[in-house]
Amino acid sequence: MAEHVVTVQDLRELAGLTFEPSVLSVYLNTDPTLGNPNDHRARLRAMLKKARNQANADAVMRYFNENHDWSGRGVAVFASEDAGFFRVYVMQVRLRDLFWEGGHPYIRPLVSLFDAYGHYGVVLIDKTRARFFVFHLGVLEEEEGVEGEEVRKVKAGGGSSAPGRRVGAPGLDNYIEEVIERNMRHAAQAAVRFFNTHKVRRVLIGGSEENIALFRKMLPKRWQSLVVGTFPMEMKAGRAEVWQKAMEIGAEAERRQEARLVERIRVEAAKGGLAVVGLDETLGAVHEGRAHIVVAEEGYQEAGYRCTSCGFPTTQALETCPFCGGRFEEVPDAVEMIVHRALDEGAEVEMVPRPLEEIGHIGALLRY
């Protein structure tokens, strides 16, 4: 069976799917440090004993017994035998074992992983060369490099290695600066093409402080705004070293960005601006299509209710819908309902791995 690395299109597709009677969502941590494949299968069997739809559970178990190659550190599987639906996503980042049955795929863990590890672009830069990388969910998806013009330096005790120029000749410094500037501009143009092609969401730059500053100035303003961190690194660094440093710096940058976003929501909501806080207000904003960015505490779960006729969501146990008179059904996880609807509406979703009491565990910036 085909295995995929999850994309934003996959998340939105999964968010819009419904299954009758149910779909089974399974997340399994397959990191080798936890044990061998038999150990992982034993944990999986223990989870699947809880399944109400045994056909779905059997399909998942069969896949891990017969098809999975155990090459990743984490696997997400969605199975509905009645609908003929079976989807597998493999990633090189660890995740928490989890089991869920319901009418929709349970995608919040995937959203969290995508938010933390999705589409990192990395540049290593010096005065003549650049290397570009895209890492997605721990996997190196693409790597390219560009070579610029050689920067010819003044030889110690003699003439210049730049053709036709002597030590102390007027314009030598300008010549070197011009070559470096051309190389940096060429590298920046190549980086923009590469990152646009691979839908990069954030950028990290490695090199010397001087080279990073020169390269960054050459980037268009949009891409400058996506630079979340820089770090010292030599051009000859190996892929594993680049990945490890990128994830370390990226995680720090992500936490800072999340803190700024949460504070913006808190302040905007307090002054009655374009933000809401708390589960009920966020449910309403997402239902009305007003949510631009939803921020939720990772692991926060609370039941809610949804009108079976018009879809109006609420945290209150009402008898009938105030808008259409329809009856309500209980939703075990209203936060998951928000995630699905937000992605379906094209909104962004940020899952934050810390308590968010200051915004009632969940909130949103609004479009209008």
N, C-alpha and C positions, 0 to 999 in steps of 0.2 A: 504494500500500500504506500502511496506517495506521502512523503513527509515534507513539511514546508517550514520556512521561517516566517513568522507572522509579520504582516504589513498593516498599515493603517486601513487599507481597503479590506483586509480580512476582518479587522476589528469591527468596521462598520457593517460588513456583511453579516457577521455573527450577531451583531446587535439587533439586526432587523429580522432574524429568523425566529419562528415559533414552531413547536412540534406538538403533535397530538398522538399518544397521550403524554410523552415526555422525551427529553434528551438527557443523556448522562454526560456530565462534565467531570473529567478526572485530571488532576495535576499530580505528577509523580517526580520527586527529587531522585535523579539517577546519578548523582555525583559519585564517582568511584571511591571517594573517601568514606562513604556511608556503607560500602560493602560491594559484593559482586552482584551480577544479574539475578541470581537465585534469592539473595537477600531483598532486592528491590521487588521481585515478584511476590515474595511472601508478604511484604507490607501492602502491596496492591490487593492481594487476595483478601486480606483482613478488611480493607476498605470496602471491597465489592460485596462482602457479605451483607452490607446494609441495603443493597439495591432492591427496590421494589420491582423494577422491570429486569428480570433475569436475562432476557435476550440481549439487552444492551450491555449488561455486565459480562456476559459470555463473549460478546464481540470484542470488548476491550481486552479481556484476558487472553483471548485467542491471538490478538495482534501482538501482545508482548511475548507470548510463547513461540510464535512462529515467524514474525516479520521484523520486529524491532532489532536494530543493530547495536544498541547501547553505546552509541558514539557521543551522545550529548550529556549535559549535566542536568537537564530538566526536560520534561515532556508534558504537553497538554493534549488531551484526547477528548473529542466530542462525538458521541455515538447515539444514533437513533435507528434501530433496526426497522421499525415500522415505516420510517420515511426513507430508508435506504441511504442514510447519511452517516459518513464516517470521516472525520478530519483529524489529522495529527500535526502538531507543531513541535519541533525539536529546537532546543536552544542550548547555548554554552554557558548559561548562568543558572545558578541554583534557585530552586523555588520550594515552597512548602507543600507537603502532601495534602491533597484536598479532594473531597468527593462531594458532588452536588447533583440532585435530580430535580427537574422541573420542566416547565413548558418552554423555557428559553435556555440557550447556552449560558453558563456562568462565566462571565468574561472579566470580572474585576481583577483577578490575579494577572491576566494577560495585559490589561491596561496598566497595572503597576509596573510590570516588567518593561513594557514598551516605553513608559514614561522615564524609567531610570536608565535603561540601556539601549534605547532606540536611536539608530542613525547618527552616530558620532562621526564627524569628519575630523581627521587629524592631518596637520601639515608639519613636516620637518623641513626647515629652511636654512640654507647658508647663502653665501654670496654668488654661487654659481649654479646650485642645484636645488631641487625641491622634490620631496616625496609626499604623496597623498594616500590616505587610507580612509576606508569607511568600515566602521565596526557596527554591527547590528545584533543586539541580544548576545553579545560575546563572540560573535562570529566575524572574522575578517571577510567582508563581502567583495572588496575590490581594492587594488593597489596600483598606483601609477607613479611615474616619475618624469621630470623634465630636466634637461640640461641647458644651461645658459652659456653665455660667452665667457671664456677664461678671463679672470681678472689678473692681469700681469703686474707684478710687483717690482719695486726697485730692488736691484741686487745690492747686497751689502758690499761697500767698498768699490763699487764700479758703476757702470752705466745702468740704464733702465732696461728691463726685459720688454717694455712696451716698445714696439717698432718705431724707430726714428726719433726716440726721445732720450735725452741725457739726464743724468742726475741734476736736480735743481732746475730742469727746463720748465719754463712757464707753461702752465696748463696741464702738467702731469697729474696733479691731484684732481683736476676737473675731469680728465680723461678716465681715471679710475672710478670716480663717483658716477660718471655717465654710464659706464659699463655695468656697475652694480645696480643703478636705477633701472636700466633696461632689463636686466635679469630679473629683478624683483617684480617689475611690471608684467613681464612675460609669465612669471610664476603665478602671480595673482590672477591673471586672466585664465590660465590653465586650471587653477584651483576652482574658480567660479564655475567653469564648464563642468568640471568633474563633480563638484558638490551639487550643482543643479541636476545633473544626470541621475545622481544617486539619492536625491531628495533628503539631503542632510538637514538635520534639525538644530544642530549646535556644532561649534568648531573649537578645536584646541590647537595651539601652535607651539611647536617645540624648536629649540635652537638657542643661540646666544641672545642676550637682551637686545643688542644692537640690531641683529638681523630680524628678530621678531618685530621690533618697532618699525623698521623700514618696510617689511612685508605687509604689516597690518595697515600702514598708511596707504598702500596701493590698492587695498580691497575697496569695493564699493561700500557705501554707508550701510546698506542692508546687511551685508555680510560682516561688516565690522560689529554690528549689533548682535550677531549670533556667536561671536567669540566669547566663550565662557571661561577660558583659562589659558595660561601659558606655562611652559616648563622648560628647564635647561635639558638639552639632549643632543648627542652627536648624530650626524647624518648616517653613520654606519650602524646605528642601533638596530637590534633585531626586532622582528614583529612582536614577539611575546613581551619584550621590554616596552615597546610603544603601547601595546594594548594595556598592560598593567598600569602604566603611568597615566594613560588617558582615562581609564576607569576611576583611578584614584582622584585625579584633578576634577573629572567630570562629576563625581559624586559630591564633592565639596561644593562645586558651583551649583549643582541642582538643589542642594539644601538651602543655599543663600537665596536662590531664585524663588523657591517655595515660600521662604519666610517673607520675602517682599510681597509676593502675591497674596498670602494670607492677610498680611497687615493692610494691604490695599483694600481687600474685601471688607475687613472689619471697619476701616475708616469710612469707606464709601457708604456702607450700610448704616453706620451710626448717624451720618448726616443726611440720610434719605436720598443718596445718590444712586448710581447705576450698579448696585450690588444688593444681594440678599444673603441672610445667614439663617442657619437652622434648617431642619429637614422639611417642615411644612412649606416654608417660603421657597425653598429650592425646588421642591416638587412642583409648585405652581409655576415658577419661572420656566422650568424645563418643559412642562406641559404646554405652555403658551408659546414656546419657541423663542423666548427672550434670552436664554442663557448663552453666553459667549464662551466663558471658561468656568467649568465646575471644578471645585476643589473639595476633596473628601479625605477624611482620616482613614488610612488603610486599616481594614479590619472592623470598621464601624458598621454595625448592622442593626436595623430596627424594622419592625413590621409596619405595614401601611395598608391602605385600602385603595381600590381602583374601581370606578364605575364600569360595569360590563357593557354599557351602551355607548357612552361617549368617551370613556377612558380617563375621566377626571380623577386625579390622584389626591389623596389626603392622608393625614395621620389619624384622623378622627373616625370613630366607628359610627358612621351615620346610617340611618335607616334607608333613605333614598337620596339620589343625587339631586343637589339643589339646581342643577342646570337642565337635566333632561328627565328626572324622575326615575331613572334606572336604578337597579340594585347594585350593591357593592360586593366585591369579592376581596378576601384578605390576600395580601401579598407578603410572603415571609420575609423578604429582604427588599425594602423600599429603596435602599441605596443602589442596589443592583438595577432596579427598575430605572432609576435616574441615569445611571451609566449608559444603559441601553438606549434610552430615549435621547440623551445628549449626543451620543455618537451618531445616532440615526439622523439627528437634526444638523449634523456638521459642526457641533460644538467641540471644544477641547475638554479633556478630562485629566486632571492632575490628582494622583493618589499620593498622600503625604504620610510617611512612616513615623509619625509622632502624634500625640494627642493634640486635638484642635479645639479645646474648650472655648477659646476666645471667639470662635465663630459657630459654636454649637455643633461641632464635629463635621459640618458640611456647609458650603456656601457657594455663591457663584457671582462672577462679574456678568453684567447684562449688556446686551446689544442696544437696548432702548428701554 
